[in-house]
């Protein structure tokens, strides 16, 4: 549905846009402290400042959109995200202003300290905003999206080793570590919000395995960058990153939506009472019979009697003949 597509697009944007919130600030800090006689100093600073402001605005705008559009955010979360985004906007202006002061006079120690302090505040604020925004996502969909990013960074690291460009390996390893950290935070949230002991145990196992794999991966990346000709260091990095991916896969599997268990065997259907119902024809009493009219007693035979009255004899014959 269109709503599901919006949720998917938001999750993908959150996973990707918030994946690297520090690189633009790092460039701005370096550009602000360039020597005054450095070649292309103005262009570098202006470009770094523009990139930083655009990145910061992108993050705050996406956060506000997430607060409005995510089906998982409640009014309290929405207000917290809006407030954090507004605060980030204010700090972005402060960082930009402090950077210009340092750029105008890189030797000004007080200005440099104020700039560093403002950058730290901005970094903490963007971390808080990232956590708030991540909390609005579906954990499983989010981990799937972040995992795709880790795989892309893993491929980039592999290409850097194949091309003999160790300086490209460290940024890829740092990106992997940042993404893994976000998965850890979401995993922690899900474990804290669940009372299912089996589910929590599975999340904790994945959390511990992923957490243990991050530092060895970074260490292996640095070792390889320091000695890129060593096959041992190259393989050590690949092995460490595979361990990290296993931790991600374990968490993803724990978060995977579970299908409801199949229903138990259906009970036998109820007995159809009508199938065994027999209908007997009601006994109808026989209609009462009309009382029989007693038959007239037979007319006795008329015996000829010479002495009988002839008229009586004649009447008797007529009656008999009827």
Secondary structure, 3 states (H helix, E strand, C coil): CHHHHHHHHHHHHHHHHCCCCCHHHHHHHHHHCCCCCCCCHHHHHHHHHHHHHHHHHHHHHHHHHHHHHCCCCCHHHHHHHHHHHHHHHHHHHHHHHHHHHHHHCCCCHHHHHHHHHHHHHHHHHHHHHHHHHHCCCCHHHHHHHHHHHHHHHHHHHHHHHHCCCCHHHHHHHHHHHHHHHHHHHHHHHHHHCCCCHHHHHHHHHHHHHHHHHHHHHHHHHHHHHHCCCCHHHHHHHHHHHHHHHHHHHHHHHHHCCCCCCCCCCCCCCCCCCCCCCCCCCCCCCCCCCCCCCCCCCCCCCCCCCCCCCHHHHHHHHHHHHC
